[in-house]
Amino acid sequence: MNNYKTVFFSIGILLIILGVFMIIPFFIQIIYDQKNSTFLSSASITIFIGILLVLTNLEENRKLSLQQAFILTTLAWISIAIFGSLPFVLSDLNLSLVDSFFESMSGITTTGSTIIIDVDNAPKDILIWRAILQWLGGIGVIVMAITVLPLLNIGGMQLFKTEGPNEAGKILPKASEVTITISTIYLSLTTACGLAYWFFDMNIFDSVAHAMTTIATGGFSTYSSSIGYFQNSNIEVVAIIFIILGSIPFFSYLKFAKGNKKIFFTDVQIRGLIYILTFSIVLMFFYLLLTNKELGFLENLRISTFNIVSILSGTGYVTEDFSLWGKFPLVFFLFLMFIGGCAGSTTCGIKIFRFQIVGYFIINQIKKIVYPHAILPIKYNNEKISDPFIYSIIAFIFLYFFIFFILAALLSLNGLDFMSALSGAATAISNVGPGLGSIIGPDGNFSSLPDFSKLILCLGMLLGRLELFAVLVLFFPSFWKN
């Protein structure tokens, strides 16, 4: 029987950290004269359980096997989502347990889907807590992508193994080392984003909340109409800039800090992100130019750029109800949801590097038809890619779409219409936020969905955030054998 003390010890530490962050909304309650004990009670419960897990699982040599790393990855996200839902349960919003868990899971996975109907009038402490959940989820995803996922050989993430530990036992010390560096970069970007928002006339509260969810590419806003509430082009430009900065691999920030000043120009994945953004923005710009002649040139460009960046990155901020633009944008945005951003960033989706490598593979197969005896190695960022590596990526993409269709089918069985079921499944597994259509589209939310559908979407959020295999492997009996 394996020793899982290290797993529960680590979860205990995470819960203590979560509980400490709950103190921030408590101070917001004091500032805005909200007299209730929601966050004080939630923090007390969370920290108490965290300390209990730490004290009951103490041991001298804390190491993780690969099996334990998989378990920790999944349990950590589920545990934080459960305890993160306590403030919603105890709040004056009268949310059910399912609704509270949905909001918490959406926050910690940086999805941005919400069941809160009147966000504009929601308590300030709840609004800042939603932002904190996404901010913590963002940094958690980055650390996981750099230290854990490469070691677990999940869907091509082993490509980034040089950035993480070389063996299972070193996951925890490496994670601690990386977390300090990443936290400094992450906090610096958040601070810069918040100051930029404040400079362009956001109040301090909105600046802090939106800075957290912008860098995390999460999309929770303090208003129902999202960034569109401000009707400020400067604020939208700030959002575009920092969403892109959050979509860049944090491997690159680490390399830049270590002296590689050209990394942002030489990294193939970053170049791919810029190419996709440029092509998509130009395409959507000309579409809107031809179909909506009332808008001016610059306004069309701004609207196209903002919504493309927001959807591709999985942020989910909106300035316009793009469901009214026609059928083409709906199909195109659905496609962008699947692509996602860069590996090692706060974004989700299939990830750009996987599409790039599959593209290289297809081109190579065509070349082999013409030159059957040629040796044509595939390289990515000057690293040779093996056939088993490519097969793992193809398997990941196939499984991604397979699970997407299962989620969509389950949602349709529960009574959702075709567009809501399809876009709901896509927005969950790709961690985007708003779906498409009148119910869960940019001007809607997920509150009217049945509880079963909400739980299915929570499962989709978790699977998408943890790269599918990290969760699915737990359901194989062979995994639990010594």
C-alpha positions as CSV (number, residue, x, y, z in Angstrom):
1,M,0.0,0.0,0.0
2,N,1.5,3.3,-1.0
3,N,2.0,6.1,1.5
4,Y,-0.2,9.0,0.7
5,K,0.9,11.2,3.6
6,T,2.8,13.6,1.2
7,V,-0.4,14.0,-0.9
8,F,-2.6,15.0,2.0
9,F,0.2,17.1,3.6
10,S,0.5,19.0,0.3
11,I,-3.3,19.5,0.1
12,G,-3.3,20.7,3.7
13,I,-0.7,23.4,2.8
14,L,-2.8,24.5,-0.2
15,L,-5.9,24.7,2.0
16,I,-4.1,26.9,4.5
17,I,-3.0,29.2,1.7
18,L,-6.6,29.3,0.4
19,G,-7.9,30.1,3.9
20,V,-5.3,32.9,4.3
21,F,-6.5,34.5,1.0
22,M,-10.1,34.4,2.4
23,I,-9.0,37.0,4.9
24,I,-8.8,39.6,2.0
25,P,-12.6,39.6,1.3
26,F,-13.1,39.9,5.1
27,F,-11.2,43.2,5.0
28,I,-13.3,44.2,1.9
29,Q,-16.4,43.5,4.1
30,I,-15.1,46.0,6.7
31,I,-14.3,48.6,4.1
32,Y,-17.7,48.4,2.4
33,D,-19.6,47.9,5.8
34,Q,-20.8,44.5,4.9
35,K,-21.6,43.1,8.4
36,N,-21.5,39.3,8.1
37,S,-19.1,36.5,9.1
38,T,-19.1,34.7,5.7
39,F,-15.4,34.9,5.0
40,L,-14.2,34.7,8.6
41,S,-16.1,31.5,9.1
42,S,-15.0,30.1,5.7
43,A,-11.4,31.0,6.5
44,S,-11.5,29.4,9.9
45,I,-13.0,26.1,8.6
46,T,-10.5,26.0,5.7
47,I,-7.4,26.8,7.7
48,F,-8.5,24.3,10.5
49,I,-8.9,21.5,8.0
50,G,-5.6,22.4,6.3
51,I,-3.7,22.4,9.6
52,L,-5.3,19.1,10.6
53,L,-4.2,17.5,7.3
54,V,-0.6,18.9,7.8
55,L,-0.3,17.7,11.4
56,T,-1.7,14.3,10.7
57,N,0.6,13.7,7.7
58,L,4.0,14.8,8.9
59,E,7.0,12.8,7.8
60,E,10.7,13.6,7.4
61,N,11.2,12.7,3.7
62,R,8.4,14.1,1.6
63,K,8.6,12.6,-1.9
64,L,6.0,12.0,-4.6
65,S,5.8,8.9,-6.8
66,L,4.3,9.3,-10.2
67,Q,1.1,7.7,-9.0
68,Q,0.9,10.2,-6.1
69,A,1.6,13.1,-8.4
70,F,-1.4,12.2,-10.5
71,I,-3.6,11.9,-7.3
72,L,-2.3,15.2,-5.9
73,T,-3.0,17.0,-9.1
74,T,-6.6,16.0,-9.3
75,L,-7.4,16.1,-5.5
76,A,-5.8,19.6,-5.1
77,W,-8.1,21.1,-7.7
78,I,-11.2,19.4,-6.3
79,S,-10.4,20.2,-2.7
80,I,-9.8,23.9,-3.5
81,A,-13.0,24.0,-5.5
82,I,-15.0,22.5,-2.6
83,F,-13.5,24.8,0.1
84,G,-13.6,27.7,-2.2
85,S,-17.3,27.3,-2.5
86,L,-17.9,27.9,1.2
87,P,-18.1,31.7,0.9
88,F,-20.8,31.3,-1.8
89,V,-22.8,28.8,0.4
90,L,-22.6,31.1,3.4
91,S,-23.3,34.3,1.5
92,D,-26.5,36.2,1.2
93,L,-26.9,35.2,-2.4
94,N,-28.9,32.1,-1.4
95,L,-26.9,29.8,-3.7
96,S,-27.4,26.0,-3.6
97,L,-24.5,23.7,-2.9
98,V,-24.4,22.8,-6.7
99,D,-24.4,26.5,-7.7
100,S,-21.7,27.4,-5.1
101,F,-19.5,24.5,-6.3
102,F,-20.1,25.5,-9.9
103,E,-19.0,29.1,-9.3
104,S,-16.0,28.0,-7.3
105,M,-14.9,25.4,-9.9
106,S,-15.4,28.0,-12.7
107,G,-13.1,30.3,-10.7
108,I,-10.3,28.0,-9.8
109,T,-10.1,26.5,-13.3
110,T,-10.1,30.1,-14.7
111,T,-13.2,29.3,-16.8
112,G,-15.3,32.3,-16.0
113,S,-18.8,30.8,-16.4
114,T,-21.1,32.2,-13.7
115,I,-24.5,31.4,-12.2
116,I,-24.8,34.8,-10.4
117,I,-27.6,36.6,-12.2
118,D,-27.1,40.2,-11.0
119,V,-23.4,40.6,-10.8
120,D,-23.6,44.4,-10.7
121,N,-25.3,44.3,-7.3
122,A,-23.5,41.3,-5.8
123,P,-21.6,41.9,-2.6
124,K,-18.1,43.3,-3.0
125,D,-16.6,40.5,-0.9
126,I,-18.0,37.9,-3.2
127,L,-16.8,39.8,-6.3
128,I,-13.3,40.0,-5.0
129,W,-13.3,36.4,-3.9
130,R,-14.2,35.3,-7.5
131,A,-11.3,37.3,-8.8
132,I,-8.9,35.8,-6.1
133,L,-10.0,32.2,-7.1
134,Q,-9.2,32.9,-10.7
135,W,-5.9,34.5,-9.8
136,L,-4.9,31.5,-7.6
137,G,-6.0,29.1,-10.3
138,G,-3.9,30.9,-12.9
139,I,-0.7,30.7,-11.0
140,G,-1.5,27.1,-10.0
141,V,-1.9,26.1,-13.6
142,I,1.5,27.7,-14.5
143,V,3.3,25.9,-11.7
144,M,1.6,22.6,-12.6
145,A,2.5,23.0,-16.3
146,I,6.1,23.6,-15.5
147,T,6.7,21.1,-12.7
148,V,4.2,18.3,-12.8
149,L,2.6,17.8,-16.2
150,P,5.9,17.4,-18.1
151,L,6.9,14.6,-15.7
152,L,3.6,12.8,-16.2
153,N,4.1,12.7,-20.0
154,I,0.6,14.0,-20.7
155,G,-0.3,14.8,-24.3
156,G,3.1,16.1,-25.4
157,M,3.8,18.2,-22.2
158,Q,7.0,16.2,-21.8
159,L,8.4,18.5,-24.5
160,F,8.8,21.0,-21.6
161,K,10.5,18.5,-19.2
162,T,13.7,20.4,-19.2
163,E,11.9,23.2,-17.3
164,G,10.8,20.9,-14.6
165,P,12.2,18.2,-12.3
166,N,13.9,15.2,-13.8
167,E,12.5,12.6,-11.4
168,A,9.3,12.2,-9.4
169,G,10.9,12.6,-6.0
170,K,12.0,16.2,-6.8
171,I,8.5,17.5,-7.7
172,L,7.9,19.2,-4.4
173,P,11.2,21.0,-4.0
174,K,11.2,22.0,-7.7
175,A,7.6,23.3,-7.4
176,S,8.6,25.4,-4.4
177,E,11.5,26.9,-6.2
178,V,9.5,27.6,-9.4
179,T,6.6,29.0,-7.4
180,I,8.7,31.7,-5.9
181,T,10.0,32.9,-9.3
182,I,6.7,32.6,-11.1
183,S,4.8,34.3,-8.2
184,T,7.2,37.3,-8.6
185,I,6.6,37.6,-12.3
186,Y,2.8,36.9,-12.0
187,L,2.4,39.5,-9.2
188,S,4.4,42.1,-11.2
189,L,2.2,41.6,-14.2
190,T,-0.9,41.8,-12.1
191,T,0.3,45.0,-10.4
192,A,1.2,46.6,-13.7
193,C,-2.2,45.6,-15.2
194,G,-4.1,47.0,-12.1
195,L,-2.2,50.3,-12.3
196,A,-3.0,50.6,-16.0
197,Y,-6.7,50.0,-15.4
198,W,-6.7,52.6,-12.6
199,F,-4.8,55.1,-14.8
200,F,-7.6,54.8,-17.4
201,D,-10.4,55.6,-14.9
202,M,-11.3,52.3,-13.3
203,N,-11.8,52.7,-9.6
204,I,-9.4,50.9,-7.2
205,F,-11.7,48.0,-6.5
206,D,-12.5,47.3,-10.2
207,S,-8.8,47.7,-11.1
208,V,-7.7,45.1,-8.6
209,A,-10.5,42.6,-9.5
210,H,-10.0,42.9,-13.2
211,A,-6.2,42.8,-13.0
212,M,-6.4,39.5,-11.3
213,T,-8.8,37.9,-13.8
214,T,-7.0,39.5,-16.8
215,I,-3.6,38.0,-16.0
216,A,-5.3,34.7,-15.1
217,T,-7.2,34.8,-18.4
218,G,-10.2,34.0,-16.3
219,G,-12.8,36.6,-17.3
220,F,-14.8,37.1,-14.1
221,S,-15.9,40.7,-14.0
222,T,-17.5,42.9,-11.4
223,Y,-20.3,43.7,-13.9
224,S,-22.8,41.6,-15.8
225,S,-21.8,43.4,-19.1
226,S,-18.1,42.6,-18.4
227,I,-15.5,45.0,-19.8
228,G,-18.2,46.4,-22.0
229,Y,-19.6,48.2,-18.9
230,F,-16.9,50.8,-19.0
231,Q,-17.3,51.8,-22.6
232,N,-13.7,52.8,-22.6
233,S,-11.4,51.9,-25.5
234,N,-8.3,52.5,-23.4
235,I,-9.4,49.9,-20.9
236,E,-10.0,47.5,-23.7
237,V,-6.5,48.0,-25.1
238,V,-5.0,47.4,-21.6
239,A,-7.0,44.2,-21.4
240,I,-5.8,43.1,-24.8
241,I,-2.1,43.7,-23.9
242,F,-2.2,41.9,-20.5
243,I,-4.4,39.0,-21.8
244,I,-1.7,38.4,-24.4
245,L,1.0,38.6,-21.7
246,G,-0.9,36.0,-19.7
247,S,-1.2,33.8,-22.8
248,I,2.6,33.7,-23.3
249,P,4.4,30.6,-21.9
250,F,5.8,31.5,-18.5
251,F,8.7,29.2,-19.5
252,S,9.7,32.2,-21.7
253,Y,9.6,34.7,-18.8
254,L,11.8,32.3,-16.8
255,K,14.3,32.1,-19.7
256,F,14.2,35.8,-20.2
257,A,15.0,36.3,-16.5
258,K,18.0,33.9,-16.9
259,G,19.4,36.0,-19.7
260,N,17.8,34.8,-22.9
261,K,16.7,38.2,-24.2
262,K,15.5,36.9,-27.6
263,I,13.2,34.2,-26.3
264,F,10.0,36.2,-27.1
265,F,11.1,36.4,-30.7
266,T,12.5,32.9,-31.2
267,D,10.0,30.7,-29.4
268,V,7.9,28.9,-32.1
269,Q,4.8,28.7,-29.9
270,I,4.8,32.5,-29.3
271,R,5.2,33.1,-33.0
272,G,2.3,30.7,-33.6
273,L,0.1,32.7,-31.1
274,I,0.9,35.9,-33.0
275,Y,0.2,34.4,-36.4
276,I,-3.2,33.0,-35.2
277,L,-4.2,36.2,-33.6
278,T,-3.3,38.3,-36.6
279,F,-5.1,36.0,-39.1
280,S,-8.2,35.8,-36.9
281,I,-8.4,39.5,-36.2
282,V,-8.0,40.4,-39.9
283,L,-10.6,37.8,-40.9
284,M,-13.2,39.0,-38.3
285,F,-12.4,42.7,-39.1
286,F,-13.3,42.3,-42.8
287,Y,-16.3,40.2,-41.9
288,L,-17.7,43.0,-39.6
289,L,-16.6,45.6,-42.1
290,L,-18.8,44.0,-44.7
291,T,-21.8,43.1,-42.5
292,N,-21.9,46.0,-40.1
293,K,-21.2,49.2,-42.1
294,E,-22.5,51.5,-39.3
295,L,-19.2,51.0,-37.4
296,G,-16.1,53.0,-38.3
297,F,-12.8,51.5,-39.3
298,L,-11.0,51.9,-35.9
299,E,-14.1,50.8,-33.9
300,N,-14.4,47.6,-36.1
301,L,-10.7,46.9,-35.5
302,R,-11.0,47.4,-31.8
303,I,-14.1,45.2,-31.4
304,S,-12.5,42.4,-33.6
305,T,-9.2,42.5,-31.8
306,F,-10.7,42.5,-28.3
307,N,-13.1,39.6,-28.8
308,I,-10.7,37.4,-30.8
309,V,-8.0,37.8,-28.1
310,S,-10.6,37.2,-25.3
311,I,-12.0,34.0,-26.9
312,L,-8.7,32.5,-28.2
313,S,-7.1,32.9,-24.8
314,G,-10.1,31.6,-23.0
315,T,-10.5,34.8,-21.0
316,G,-14.2,35.3,-21.9
317,Y,-14.4,39.0,-21.4
318,V,-17.0,40.6,-23.7
319,T,-17.7,44.0,-25.0
320,E,-20.4,43.1,-27.5
321,D,-23.0,40.4,-27.8
322,F,-21.2,38.6,-30.7
323,S,-24.1,36.1,-30.9
324,L,-25.9,38.9,-32.9
325,W,-23.2,39.2,-35.5
326,G,-24.4,36.2,-37.6
327,K,-23.6,32.5,-37.9
328,F,-20.0,32.8,-39.1
329,P,-18.6,34.4,-35.9
330,L,-20.4,31.7,-33.8
331,V,-18.7,28.9,-35.7
332,F,-15.4,30.7,-35.9
333,F,-15.3,31.5,-32.1
334,L,-16.2,27.8,-31.4
335,F,-13.1,26.9,-33.4
336,L,-10.9,29.4,-31.5
337,M,-12.2,28.0,-28.2
338,F,-10.6,24.6,-29.0
339,I,-7.2,26.1,-30.0
340,G,-6.5,28.0,-26.8
341,G,-3.2,29.7,-26.0
342,C,0.3,28.5,-25.3
343,A,1.3,25.6,-23.0
344,G,2.8,26.9,-19.7
345,S,0.5,30.0,-19.7
346,T,-2.7,30.6,-17.8
347,T,-4.8,29.7,-20.9
348,C,-6.4,26.4,-21.7
349,G,-7.7,24.6,-24.8
350,I,-5.8,22.1,-26.8
351,K,-2.8,24.5,-27.0
352,I,-1.0,25.9,-30.0
353,F,2.1,23.7,-29.8
354,R,0.0,20.6,-30.4
355,F,-1.6,22.0,-33.5
356,Q,1.9,23.1,-34.7
357,I,3.4,19.7,-34.2
358,V,0.5,17.9,-35.9
359,G,0.8,20.3,-38.8
360,Y,4.5,19.5,-39.1
361,F,3.6,15.8,-39.0
362,I,1.0,16.1,-41.8
363,I,3.4,18.1,-44.0
364,N,6.1,15.4,-43.4
365,Q,3.6,12.7,-44.5
366,I,2.9,14.5,-47.7
367,K,6.6,14.9,-48.4
368,K,7.2,11.2,-47.8
369,I,4.7,10.5,-50.6
370,V,6.8,12.5,-53.0
371,Y,10.2,11.4,-51.5
372,P,9.5,7.9,-50.0
373,H,13.2,7.2,-49.1
374,A,13.9,10.6,-47.6
375,I,14.7,11.0,-43.9
376,L,12.6,13.9,-42.7
377,P,13.0,14.5,-38.9
378,I,10.5,16.8,-37.2
379,K,11.9,19.5,-35.0
380,Y,10.2,21.9,-32.6
381,N,12.2,24.7,-31.0
382,N,15.3,22.9,-32.3
383,E,14.4,19.8,-30.4
384,K,13.8,16.6,-32.4
385,I,10.3,15.1,-32.1
386,S,10.0,11.3,-31.9
387,D,7.1,9.3,-33.4
388,P,5.8,8.2,-30.0
389,F,5.7,11.8,-28.9
390,I,3.6,12.8,-32.0
391,Y,1.3,9.8,-31.4
392,S,0.7,11.0,-27.8
393,I,-0.3,14.4,-29.1
394,I,-2.7,12.9,-31.7
395,A,-4.2,10.7,-29.0
396,F,-4.7,13.8,-26.8
397,I,-6.5,15.7,-29.5
398,F,-8.7,12.8,-30.4
399,L,-9.6,12.3,-26.7
400,Y,-10.3,16.0,-26.3
401,F,-12.9,16.0,-29.1
402,F,-14.3,12.6,-28.0
403,I,-14.9,13.9,-24.4
404,F,-16.3,17.2,-25.9
405,F,-18.9,15.2,-27.8
406,I,-19.8,13.1,-24.7
407,L,-20.3,16.3,-22.7
408,A,-22.4,17.8,-25.4
409,A,-24.5,14.7,-25.6
410,L,-25.1,14.6,-21.8
411,L,-26.1,18.2,-21.8
412,S,-28.5,17.7,-24.7
413,L,-30.0,14.7,-22.8
414,N,-30.7,17.0,-19.9
415,G,-32.8,19.3,-22.1
416,L,-30.4,21.9,-23.5
417,D,-30.9,23.0,-27.1
418,F,-28.3,22.2,-29.7
419,M,-26.3,25.4,-29.6
420,S,-26.3,25.6,-25.7
421,A,-25.2,21.9,-25.4
422,L,-22.5,22.3,-28.0
423,S,-21.1,25.6,-26.8
424,G,-21.5,24.7,-23.2
425,A,-19.4,21.6,-23.6
426,A,-16.8,23.6,-25.6
427,T,-16.6,26.5,-23.1
428,A,-16.3,24.0,-20.2
429,I,-13.5,21.8,-21.6
430,S,-11.7,24.8,-23.0
431,N,-12.2,26.9,-19.9
432,V,-13.5,29.9,-21.8
433,G,-16.5,31.2,-19.9
434,P,-19.4,32.4,-21.9
435,G,-21.0,30.0,-24.3
436,L,-23.0,30.8,-27.4
437,G,-26.7,31.3,-27.9
438,S,-29.4,33.2,-25.9
439,I,-29.2,31.1,-22.7
440,I,-25.4,30.9,-21.9
441,G,-24.2,33.4,-24.4
442,P,-22.4,36.7,-23.7
443,D,-25.6,38.3,-22.4
444,G,-26.7,35.2,-20.4
445,N,-25.4,33.0,-17.7
446,F,-25.6,29.4,-16.4
447,S,-28.1,29.9,-13.6
448,S,-31.1,28.5,-15.4
449,L,-29.4,25.2,-16.3
450,P,-30.4,22.0,-14.4
451,D,-28.1,20.9,-11.6
452,F,-27.1,17.8,-13.6
453,S,-25.9,20.0,-16.4
454,K,-24.0,22.2,-14.0
455,L,-22.2,19.2,-12.6
456,I,-21.4,17.9,-16.1
457,L,-19.9,21.3,-16.9
458,C,-17.9,21.2,-13.6
459,L,-16.4,17.9,-14.7
460,G,-15.6,19.3,-18.1
461,M,-13.9,22.3,-16.5
462,L,-11.7,20.0,-14.4
463,L,-10.8,17.7,-17.3
464,G,-9.9,20.6,-19.5
465,R,-7.8,22.4,-16.9
466,L,-5.9,19.2,-15.9
467,E,-5.2,18.1,-19.5
468,L,-7.6,15.2,-19.4
469,F,-5.3,12.3,-18.7
470,A,-4.3,13.5,-15.2
471,V,-8.0,12.8,-14.2
472,L,-8.9,9.9,-16.5
473,V,-6.0,7.8,-15.4
474,L,-7.4,7.6,-11.9
475,F,-10.3,5.5,-13.3
476,F,-8.1,2.7,-14.5
477,P,-7.8,-0.2,-12.0
478,S,-4.2,-0.9,-13.1
479,F,-3.3,2.6,-11.9
480,W,-4.0,1.6,-8.3
481,K,-1.8,-1.5,-8.4
482,N,1.6,-1.2,-6.7
